[in-house]
Amino acid sequence: MSAELTVLALAALLQMLQFAAFAIPANRELGPGYTMSARDRAPSRPMSDRTARLGRALDNHFEGLILFTIAVLVIEISGSNSLLTAGCAWLYLIARIAYVPAYALGLRPGRSLMWFVGFLATALMLLAALF
């Protein structure tokens, strides 16, 4: 398996870990009455700031993971794998791993810089495939 596909699999596992890191405290804080409902109404009490941040970090990774998956597929299908694309893939994953605690702890501008590193790594992969 290529480095890019390996990192994609690891990024998907990171997404699953992020889901658990958010879902467990969210279920505790909101209670099973709300979390097992159809959620047609807003919860009767808010989540803690950290839990809400974990949820936003999860949503953010869904968005980033879509673009990263496209980049990996373009690299794989076109046979454009290189040390650059492998390095960018690993850089994406490292940035996303660092982003989760940075967002949960409310670190700014650090979390934005980490987000940008992952975004830039994804863009470089796409550009490498095109040129």
Residue, then its C-alpha position, 0 to 999 in steps of 0.5 A: m500500500s502506498a504512503e498516501l493510502t496508508v495515511l488516508a486509512l490512518a486519517a479515517l481512524l483518527q476521524m473515528l477516534q475524534f467521534a468517540a472523543f466527542a460523543i462520549p462527553a456529549n452523551r454524558e452532558l446532554g443525557p440519553g433522553y436527548t441523544m437517543s431522540a430524533r433531535d427535532r428540538a435543541p437540547s435542554r442544556p448546552m454542552s461544555d465549551r470543550t465538548a462543543r469544540l470537540g464537535r466542531a473539530l470533528d465537523n472540520h475534519f469531515e470537511g478536510l478529509i473529503l478534500f484529502t481523500i480526493a487528493v489521495l485518489v487523484i494521486e493514486i489513480s494518476g500514478s503521481n506518487s512521489l516523495l513530495t506527495a507522501g510527505c504532504a500526506w504525512l504532514y496532513l495527518i500530523a497537522r490534523i492530529a495536532y489540531v484536535p487538542a489545539y481546538a479542544l483547548g481553544l489555542r489560537p492562533g495555533r489551531s488555525l495554523m495547524w488547519f492551514v498546514g493540513f489544507l496546504a499539504t492537501a493542495l500541494m498533493l493536488l498540484a503535484a498530480l496536475f504538474 
